[in-house]
Amino acid sequence: MNGIEKNEGVAMNEMLAKGTRVFVTGGAGVIGMELVPRLVALGADVLVGDLKAQPEKFKGTVRYRHGDLNDLTSAEMLGFDPELIIHLAATFERSAETSGFWEENFRHNVTLSHHVMTLARNCHNLKRVVFASSYLIYDPSLYQFDTPQPTPRVLTEEDVIRPRNLTGMAKLAHEQELHFLSSFAECQFSTICVRIFRGYGRRSRDVISRWIRSLIKGESITVYCPEGSFDYVYAADSAEGLVRLAMCETAKGIINLGTGQSRRVADVIQILQGQFPSASIEYEKSDIPYEASQACTQKLQAFINWKPSRTLEQTIPEIISFEREQLQQPLSTVKTRAPLRSILVTSASRKIPLLKAIKDAACRIDPNSQVIAGDTDPMAVARFIADQFWQMPSLDDGILDELIEGCLSRSITVVFPTRDGELDFWARHRVTFAKVGVEVIISSLSSIARCRDKLAFASFGSDCNLPMIPASITPELFSLSNLVVKERFGAGSRGLGLDLPLDEAIKHSRDLHEPIFQPFVNGPEISIDGWADRHGNVRGVVLRWRDRVVSGESQVTTTFRDAKLEDQAIRVLNALQLCGPVVLQAIVVGDELQVIECNPRFGGASTTSIAAGLDSLYWSLAEALGDSTVLTFKRSSGEIRQIRIPVDCLIHGTDF
């Protein structure tokens, strides 16, 4: 079965609306690899979160968050604003759980599930949560025995529960959490806890897949308790059932998902012997109990008029074919990218939100990566937040070899310059650093020079018919209007004279080093965050109102949509041929932009736009490592307001 079919019991008015935002946790797992393509085929806008790297088949079709979802932020969740969550993420061990599973289960089952719903319950557009639970919740005394059983025990949703291991305990805990949330009126979403029976499938660690991999390699397999029987449910069928239940508005509460037909372990062995006639199979005695379990599927069928129907005879050959292809695949066809190791953030100073945002982006690529704060100030606040600190020398062409050695000795593979005054240096030497394996996220030297020189920037706009505010070194050119006076180079707010008559503008200019004059344009000022790939192609922009500005930086900023203004901003940025994160400053006059300047770097409040879907830091890192397939901009449906406030960070003595 490849997807939902109209004639199989799902009412058409319950189908997912095209563009429905679906967050799938653990979407790169065995069930997720089957489930996500089904959602994409239905037209859903899918965000997948997983510890595993993004599968090749997902690239270009879904948004992907690579990393530990325990680190998922509220801004990320609210930025995507899911309407449906399918929670698959979980960890487990094969049979008997080891002592080392104690911490792993708590973090990646108990804590993770709680954290995801803590964030999700604040999503006002969330309509439904589907949780992949497990039949391990049921009391094992119901279906485990000292002797083989002639018939399986049919487990119903009303049966006694007593989890048989830590995994079952974690599943039950989250079932109870969802039940708790559903009792409050402010939680407008419905929940389904789907108790999946004995799962198996492609890419799996289940015993069927392990046996198949061994037999393909010519190895013997060991069988315990062949008389035991399980309700085996294929991962593709589990995925199908979860999607169908997600779309059935009347389905709620606890629902079993199994075939309703138990099969003996001996049946599995017989099928494998038919596929591998010369298989070496060893039978060993064991003190583990005999299982005889089977799902009651009445509730499942009542809701969606469907149950898994694929048999072991049909699915085992599929798994064998898949595993053979995996073993025969040449290593040269496997796409890899360079390791991330460490990222250097230069002139880190007090840029704590930027550091945290880069750390989050880096962890999605490699959870073991390190963010190094670099600054000439030995007591820069950033040193206490970053993973490491590097007291860097002042940048100068004469210390290039020293800087390269410093990067290599710290395993730095990517550099993020953050200060306007250093952009020229890094642009001049980008190729030199690249030759030793250090990628610098920087635009070309000519593009940076054009943005740095406000007179050249305005002239470029005039030559290219772009909506940029004109500038001149002589004020008389704009004598019919009040004037703005500013330094030709450096920060735009430094020495700024605003809305001045001609004589006052001339007087003000005498205190500036190299003044330029512009006509005063009245209107609200906005920031426009953008991201351009290494070829200068702009992949997306986000508009922000500058609600409150302190020292030239937005202390309060709010995103908004305007298709015409967005198109104008993209036209300007494409013409400038920049690379990586950039920020335009502009004034809105009617429905037109009047661009003031462009900063070819990540902006002070640009973290707002990350939450809105402009994943500029992650894209920059991925592109620097040679992976350009992840660069898909999907704007969040809602708007975001960011308020920048100081927050105390306490460090205890043992951590100094």
C-alpha positions in Angstrom: 0.0 0.0 0.0 1.5 3.3 -1.1 -0.9 5.7 0.5 -4.5 6.7 1.3 -7.0 5.4 -1.3 -10.4 6.9 -1.6 -12.2 3.5 -1.5 -10.7 2.3 1.8 -12.9 3.9 4.4 -11.5 7.3 5.0 -14.1 10.0 4.4 -12.9 12.6 1.9 -13.9 15.4 4.2 -11.5 14.1 6.7 -8.5 14.2 4.3 -5.6 16.6 5.2 -6.1 20.0 3.7 -3.3 20.9 1.3 -0.6 22.8 3.2 -1.5 21.4 6.6 1.5 21.9 8.8 2.6 18.6 10.3 5.4 18.1 12.8 6.8 14.5 12.8 9.2 13.7 15.6 11.5 10.8 15.0 10.6 11.0 11.3 13.8 9.4 10.1 13.0 6.2 12.0 11.6 2.9 10.7 7.9 4.1 10.8 8.8 7.7 10.0 10.5 6.7 6.7 7.2 5.2 5.6 4.9 7.9 7.1 6.6 11.1 6.0 6.3 10.4 2.2 2.6 9.6 2.7 2.1 13.0 4.3 4.0 14.7 1.5 1.9 12.9 -1.1 -1.2 14.3 0.6 0.2 17.9 0.2 1.2 18.4 3.9 3.8 20.9 4.9 6.0 18.6 6.9 8.7 19.4 9.5 10.7 16.4 10.6 12.8 16.3 13.7 15.3 13.6 14.4 18.7 12.8 15.9 19.6 11.1 12.6 21.0 13.1 9.7 18.4 14.0 7.0 17.7 11.0 4.7 18.4 11.7 1.0 14.8 10.9 0.1 13.5 13.7 2.3 15.7 16.4 0.8 13.7 19.0 -1.1 10.4 17.7 0.1 10.3 18.5 3.9 11.7 20.9 6.4 14.3 19.0 8.6 15.6 19.7 12.1 18.6 17.6 12.7 19.4 17.2 16.4 18.1 16.4 19.9 14.5 17.5 20.2 15.2 18.0 23.9 16.9 21.2 22.7 13.9 22.3 20.5 13.1 25.9 21.4 9.7 27.6 21.8 10.6 29.9 19.0 11.1 27.0 16.6 7.8 25.3 17.6 5.8 28.6 17.4 7.6 29.5 14.2 6.4 26.4 12.5 3.1 26.5 14.2 2.0 22.9 13.6 -1.6 22.0 13.1 -0.9 18.3 13.6 1.9 16.5 15.6 2.7 12.9 15.0 5.1 11.9 17.8 7.2 8.9 16.8 10.5 9.8 18.5 11.6 7.2 21.0 14.5 5.0 22.0 14.4 1.3 22.9 16.6 -1.8 23.3 16.1 -5.1 21.6 14.7 -7.3 24.3 16.2 -7.2 27.8 17.0 -3.6 28.8 20.5 -3.0 30.1 21.5 -0.8 33.0 22.9 1.7 30.5 19.4 2.2 29.2 18.3 4.0 32.4 19.5 7.4 31.4 18.8 7.0 27.7 15.2 6.1 28.3 14.6 9.0 30.6 16.1 11.6 28.3 14.9 10.4 24.9 11.5 8.9 26.0 10.3 10.5 29.2 11.9 14.0 29.1 11.6 14.4 25.3 7.9 13.6 25.1 7.2 16.0 28.0 9.3 18.7 26.4 7.6 18.5 23.0 4.2 18.8 24.5 5.2 21.6 26.8 6.1 23.6 23.7 3.2 22.3 21.6 0.4 23.2 24.1 1.1 26.9 23.4 0.5 26.5 19.6 -3.0 28.0 19.2 -3.5 26.4 15.7 -2.7 22.8 16.9 -5.7 20.6 16.2 -4.4 17.1 16.8 -1.7 15.1 18.5 -1.1 11.5 17.5 1.3 9.6 19.8 2.9 6.3 18.8 2.5 4.3 21.9 3.1 0.6 22.5 1.4 -2.6 23.6 4.2 -3.0 26.1 1.9 -1.0 28.4 -0.3 -4.0 29.0 0.3 -6.2 32.0 2.7 -8.9 30.7 1.0 -11.5 32.9 -1.9 -11.3 30.4 0.2 -12.6 27.4 3.4 -14.1 28.7 3.5 -17.7 29.9 5.8 -20.5 31.2 4.7 -22.9 28.5 3.7 -22.5 24.9 0.0 -21.5 24.4 -2.3 -23.0 21.8 -4.1 -19.6 21.2 -2.9 -16.0 21.7 -4.3 -13.7 24.3 -6.3 -10.9 22.5 -5.5 -7.6 24.2 -8.1 -4.9 24.2 -7.8 -1.2 25.0 -9.6 -1.9 28.3 -7.2 -4.5 29.5 -5.1 -4.2 32.7 -2.0 -2.1 32.2 1.4 -2.6 34.0 4.3 -1.8 31.7 6.7 -4.6 31.4 9.9 -2.5 31.0 11.2 1.1 31.0 10.1 1.7 27.4 6.5 0.7 28.3 6.6 2.9 31.4 7.7 5.9 29.3 4.9 5.3 26.8 2.3 5.1 29.6 3.6 8.2 31.3 3.1 10.2 28.1 -0.3 8.7 27.5 -1.2 10.0 30.9 0.3 13.4 30.2 -1.8 13.7 27.0 -4.9 12.7 28.9 -4.1 15.3 31.5 -3.8 18.1 28.9 -7.0 17.1 27.2 -8.9 17.8 30.4 -8.3 21.6 30.1 -10.4 23.8 27.9 -7.4 25.9 26.8 -6.0 22.8 25.1 -8.1 22.8 21.9 -6.4 19.8 20.3 -7.6 16.2 20.4 -5.2 13.3 21.2 -4.8 9.7 20.0 -2.5 7.2 21.7 -1.9 4.4 19.2 -0.6 1.2 20.9 1.4 -0.4 18.2 2.1 -4.1 18.4 5.2 -6.0 17.4 6.8 -3.8 14.8 9.2 -4.8 12.0 10.2 -3.3 8.7 13.0 -2.0 6.5 16.0 -0.3 8.2 14.9 -1.8 11.5 16.8 -3.3 14.5 13.9 -5.8 15.0 14.8 -9.5 15.1 13.4 -10.3 11.7 15.6 -7.7 10.0 18.6 -8.8 12.1 18.1 -12.4 11.0 17.8 -11.4 7.4 21.0 -9.4 7.5 22.8 -12.3 9.0 21.4 -14.8 6.4 22.4 -12.6 3.5 26.0 -12.6 4.8 25.9 -16.4 5.2 25.9 -16.3 9.0 23.9 -18.6 11.2 21.0 -17.4 13.3 19.9 -18.4 16.7 16.2 -18.9 17.6 14.7 -18.9 21.1 11.1 -20.0 21.9 9.9 -20.8 18.3 6.5 -21.6 19.8 6.0 -17.9 20.9 3.5 -15.9 18.9 3.3 -12.2 18.2 1.1 -9.8 16.3 3.7 -8.6 13.8 2.8 -5.3 12.2 4.8 -4.0 9.2 6.2 -0.5 9.5 4.5 0.6 6.3 1.2 -0.5 7.7 1.9 1.2 11.0 2.5 4.4 9.1 -0.7 4.0 7.1 -2.7 3.4 10.2 -1.2 6.5 11.9 -2.0 8.7 9.0 -5.5 7.4 8.7 -6.2 7.9 12.4 -4.7 11.4 12.2 -7.2 12.3 9.5 -10.2 10.7 11.3 -11.7 13.5 13.4 -13.8 11.1 15.5 -10.9 8.9 16.5 -9.7 9.8 20.0 -8.2 8.2 23.1 -6.5 4.8 23.2 -6.5 2.6 20.0 -4.6 -0.6 19.3 -2.8 -0.9 16.0 -2.0 -4.5 14.9 -3.1 -7.0 12.4 -5.4 -8.9 14.8 -3.7 -12.1 13.7 -0.9 -13.6 15.8 1.9 -15.5 14.1 4.4 -17.9 15.6 8.1 -17.4 15.5 8.3 -20.7 13.8 6.3 -19.2 10.9 8.9 -16.5 10.5 11.7 -19.2 10.4 9.7 -21.2 7.8 9.4 -18.2 5.5 13.1 -17.4 5.9 14.1 -21.0 5.1 12.0 -20.7 1.9 14.1 -17.6 0.9 17.4 -19.1 2.2 17.3 -22.9 1.6 20.8 -23.4 2.9 20.3 -21.2 6.0 22.0 -22.3 9.2 19.6 -22.1 12.1 20.4 -23.0 15.6 17.7 -23.5 18.3 18.6 -22.8 21.9 16.7 -23.1 25.1 16.0 -20.0 27.1 14.3 -19.1 30.4 12.4 -16.2 28.8 8.6 -16.6 28.9 6.6 -17.6 25.9 4.6 -14.8 24.5 1.2 -15.2 22.9 -0.3 -11.8 22.1 -2.7 -10.4 19.6 -4.3 -7.0 19.1 -8.0 -6.5 19.3 -8.7 -4.3 16.3 -12.4 -3.7 16.7 -11.9 -0.1 17.8 -9.4 0.6 15.0 -11.8 -0.8 12.3 -14.8 1.1 13.8 -13.0 4.4 13.3 -11.3 4.0 9.9 -12.8 0.8 8.4 -9.2 -0.5 7.9 -6.6 -2.7 9.6 -3.1 -3.9 8.5 -3.5 -6.8 6.1 0.0 -7.4 4.8 1.3 -10.8 5.8 4.8 -12.0 6.8 4.8 -13.9 3.5 4.4 -10.6 1.6 6.7 -8.4 3.6 9.7 -10.5 4.4 10.7 -10.8 0.7 10.5 -7.0 0.5 12.9 -6.6 3.5 15.3 -9.2 2.0 15.3 -7.3 -1.3 15.9 -4.0 0.5 18.7 -5.4 2.7 20.5 -6.9 -0.3 20.4 -3.5 -2.1 21.9 -1.9 1.0 24.7 -4.3 1.2 25.5 -4.1 -2.5 25.4 -0.3 -2.7 28.9 1.1 -3.5 30.3 3.4 -1.0 31.0 6.0 -3.7 27.2 6.5 -4.1 26.7 7.4 -0.5 26.6 11.2 -0.2 28.6 12.7 2.7 29.6 16.1 3.7 32.6 17.5 5.5 32.6 17.2 9.3 31.5 20.3 11.2 33.8 20.1 14.2 34.0 23.8 15.5 32.5 27.1 14.4 34.3 30.4 15.2 32.1 33.5 15.8 34.4 36.5 15.5 33.9 39.8 17.4 31.5 37.8 19.6 31.5 40.5 22.4 27.9 40.4 23.8 26.2 38.7 20.9 24.6 36.0 23.1 21.5 35.4 21.0 23.6 34.9 17.9 25.9 32.4 19.7 22.9 30.4 21.0 21.3 30.4 17.5 24.5 29.2 15.9 24.9 26.5 18.5 21.4 25.3 17.8 22.0 25.2 14.1 25.3 23.4 14.5 23.8 20.8 16.7 21.2 20.0 14.1 24.1 19.0 11.8 26.4 17.5 14.4 25.4 17.3 18.1 29.1 17.1 19.0 30.1 20.3 17.3 31.5 23.2 19.3 30.9 27.0 19.0 34.0 29.1 19.8 33.6 32.8 20.7 36.4 34.9 19.4 37.2 38.5 20.6 40.1 40.7 21.4 38.6 41.5 24.8 39.7 38.7 27.2 36.6 39.3 29.4 34.0 39.5 26.5 30.7 38.3 27.9 30.5 35.7 25.1 33.3 33.7 26.6 31.0 32.5 29.4 28.3 31.3 27.0 30.2 29.7 24.2 31.8 26.2 24.3 35.2 27.7 24.0 36.8 31.2 23.9 39.6 32.4 21.8 41.2 35.8 22.7 42.1 36.8 19.1 44.7 39.3 18.0 43.5 42.4 16.1 43.0 41.4 12.5 45.8 42.4 10.2 47.2 40.9 7.0 50.6 40.4 8.7 49.1 37.8 11.1 47.3 35.7 8.5 49.5 32.6 9.2 48.9 33.0 12.9 45.1 33.1 12.4 45.2 30.0 10.1 47.2 28.1 12.7 44.8 29.2 15.4 41.9 27.9 13.4 43.5 24.6 12.6 44.7 24.0 16.1 41.1 24.5 17.4 39.6 22.3 14.6 37.6 25.2 13.2 35.9 24.4 10.0 33.5 27.4 9.6 34.0 31.1 10.5 31.1 33.6 11.0 32.4 37.2 10.9 30.0 39.5 12.7 31.4 43.0 12.8 31.2 45.4 9.9 34.8 46.6 10.3 36.3 43.0 9.8 34.3 42.0 6.8 36.9 43.3 4.3 39.6 41.3 6.0 37.7 38.0 5.9 36.6 38.6 2.3 40.1 39.2 1.1 41.4 36.0 2.6 38.4 33.7 2.2 40.1 31.6 -0.5 43.3 31.3 1.5 41.3 29.9 4.5 39.3 27.6 2.2 42.5 26.0 0.9 43.2 24.7 4.4 39.6 23.5 5.0 38.2 26.5 6.8 35.1 28.0 5.2 34.3 31.7 5.9 30.6 32.8 5.6 31.3 36.0 3.8 30.3 37.9 0.6 32.7 38.9 -2.1 35.1 41.8 -1.4 33.5 43.9 -4.1 30.0 43.4 -2.8 31.1 44.2 0.8 32.8 47.4 -0.4 29.7 48.5 -2.2 27.6 48.1 0.9 30.2 49.6 3.2 30.5 52.8 1.1 27.1 54.5 1.4 27.8 56.9 -1.4 28.7 54.0 -3.7 25.7 52.0 -2.5 23.3 54.9 -3.5 25.0 55.3 -6.8 24.7 51.6 -7.5 21.0 51.8 -6.8 20.6 54.7 -9.2 22.5 53.0 -12.0 20.5 49.8 -11.6 17.1 51.5 -11.1 16.7 50.1 -7.6 14.6 51.8 -4.9 17.6 53.2 -2.9 17.7 56.7 -1.3 20.1 58.9 -3.2 23.2 60.3 -1.6 25.7 63.1 -2.4 28.8 64.7 -0.9 27.2 68.1 -1.7 24.0 69.0 0.2 22.7 71.5 -2.4 21.7 68.6 -4.6 18.8 68.0 -2.2 18.1 71.5 -1.1 14.3 71.3 -1.7 13.9 68.9 1.2 15.2 68.5 4.7 18.3 66.4 4.9 19.9 63.4 6.6 23.7 63.7 7.3 25.8 60.7 8.1 29.3 59.2 7.9 30.0 57.8 4.4 31.6 54.7 6.1 30.8 52.8 9.2 27.6 52.3 11.2 24.7 54.3 9.8 23.6 55.6 13.2 27.1 57.0 14.1 27.0 60.8 14.0 23.6 60.8 12.4 21.8 64.1 11.8 18.2 63.5 11.0 15.5 65.8 9.3 17.7 68.9 9.2 17.3 72.1 7.2 20.1 72.8 4.7 22.1 75.2 7.0 21.8 72.9 10.0 22.8 69.9 7.9 26.0 71.8 6.7 26.8 72.8 10.3 26.3 69.2 11.5 28.5 67.8 8.8 31.5 69.7 10.1 31.7 67.3 13.0 31.9 64.3 10.8 34.9 62.7 9.2 33.6 62.1 5.7 29.9 63.2 5.6 27.3 62.5 2.9 23.9 64.0 2.5 20.6 62.4 1.6 17.0 63.7 1.3 14.9 63.0 4.4 12.3 60.4 3.7 9.4 60.3 6.1 7.9 56.9 7.0 8.2 53.8 9.2 11.6 52.1 9.1 11.8 48.4 8.7 14.5 45.7 8.7 14.6 43.0 6.0 16.5 39.8 6.8 17.6 37.8 3.8 19.7 34.8 2.9 21.6 34.3 -0.3 23.4 31.2 -1.5 27.0 31.2 -2.6 25.9 32.1 -6.1 24.2 35.3 -4.9 20.7 33.8 -5.3 18.3 35.1 -2.6 16.4 32.2 -1.1 14.0 34.1 1.1 13.4 37.3 3.0 11.5 38.3 6.2 10.2 41.8 6.8 10.3 43.2 10.4 8.9 46.4 11.9 11.4 48.1 14.2 9.0 48.8 17.0 11.6 50.0 19.5 15.2 50.9 18.5 18.1 51.3 21.0 21.6 52.3 19.7 20.6 51.3 16.2 19.4 47.8 17.1 15.8 46.6 17.4 14.9 46.0 21.0 11.4 45.1 20.0 10.7 43.9 16.5 7.7 42.2 14.8 7.6 40.3 11.5 5.0 41.0 8.9 4.0 40.0 5.3 3.8 42.2 2.2 4.3 40.4 -1.1 5.1 43.6 -3.0 7.7 44.8 -0.5 9.2 41.3 -0.3 9.6 41.2 -4.1 11.3 44.6 -4.1 13.7 43.5 -1.4 14.6 40.3 -3.3 15.3 42.4 -6.4 17.6 44.6 -4.5 19.5 41.8 -2.8 19.8 39.8 -6.0 21.4 42.8 -7.7 23.9 43.2 -4.8 25.1 39.6 -5.3 25.7 38.9 -1.6 26.3 35.6 0.2 24.9 34.3 3.5 22.8 36.2 6.0 22.2 39.9 5.1 20.0 42.8 6.4 18.5 45.6 4.5 17.3 48.8 6.3 14.5 50.6 4.5 11.7 53.1 4.9 8.2 52.2 3.7 6.5 55.0 1.7 3.0 53.9 0.6 3.6 50.5 -1.0 7.2 51.1 -2.0 10.6 50.6 -0.3 13.2 53.3 0.0 16.3 51.4 0.9 18.7 53.1 3.3 21.6 50.6 3.5 22.6 47.0 3.6 24.6 45.1 6.2 26.2 42.0 4.6 26.1 40.0 7.8 23.7 38.5 10.4 21.8 41.3 12.1 21.4 42.1 15.8 17.7 41.0 15.8 17.8 38.6 12.9 17.1 35.7 15.2 13.5 36.7 14.9 13.5 35.7 11.2 15.0 32.3 12.0 11.8 31.6 14.1 9.8 32.8 11.1 11.4 30.1 8.8 14.4 31.9 7.4 16.9 29.3 8.7 19.9 31.4 7.6 22.5 30.1 10.1 21.7 26.5 9.5 21.7 27.0 5.7 25.0 28.8 5.9 26.6 25.9 7.8 25.1 23.3 5.6 26.2 25.0 2.4 29.7 25.6 3.8 29.9 21.8 4.3 28.9 21.1 0.8 25.2 20.3 1.3 22.9 22.6 -0.7 19.9 20.3 -0.7 18.5 21.5 2.6 18.0 25.1 1.5 14.2 25.4 1.4 12.5 28.5 2.8 9.0 27.9 4.1 7.6 30.9 5.9 5.8 30.4 9.1 2.1 31.1 8.9 1.9 33.3 12.0 3.9 36.5 12.9 6.5 36.8 15.6 7.4 39.5 17.9 10.8 39.5 19.6 11.6 41.5 22.7 15.3 41.6 23.6 15.9 41.9 27.3 18.9 41.3 29.5 18.9 38.0 31.3 21.2 37.0 34.2 23.3 33.8 33.8 24.5 32.3 37.0 27.6 30.1 37.0 28.4 28.1 40.1 31.9 27.8 41.6 32.6 24.3 40.3 32.0 25.4 36.8 34.2 28.5 36.8 
